[in-house]
Amino acid sequence: MPYVSVPARRGFRIGALAGFFGFLLNAGMSVFGMFSAENRVALRDAMQERLKEALSVNSDAAAQQMVKNLGDMVSTPGGLAAVFAFSLCLFGLLFVFLSGVGGAIGAALFGKKMKR
């Protein structure tokens, strides 16, 4: 439509909605992948490897204890599920917010201005 203006606020809302649906698709595929025991073991091993790397480069005792506690939590099935759920929530917020910002920027840059 040649005379429709798209304000940045509306661009944010459209972008956030697109980010929400993108997150739902990504989360669905991730949750579906966690039904496989092989994928859970691979995720647990990868997380424990990264935690070992974090332990080796950090000399702060409090940070090392926190990483050890996280490693202990990831080693249990319930702890892995909790970390996975927390990660999904965090990524959901990031998907929605960053997509909304992108939509607002896109609307501000490329939205058609009304002719007066």
Protein Blocks (a to p, Z undefined) as FASTA:
>chain_A
ZZbccdfklmmmmmmmmmmmmmmmmmmmmmmmmmpmklmmmmmmmmmmmmmmmmmmpcbf
klmmmmmmmmmmmmpmklmmmmmmmmmmmmmmmmmmmmmmmmmmmmmmmoccddZZ
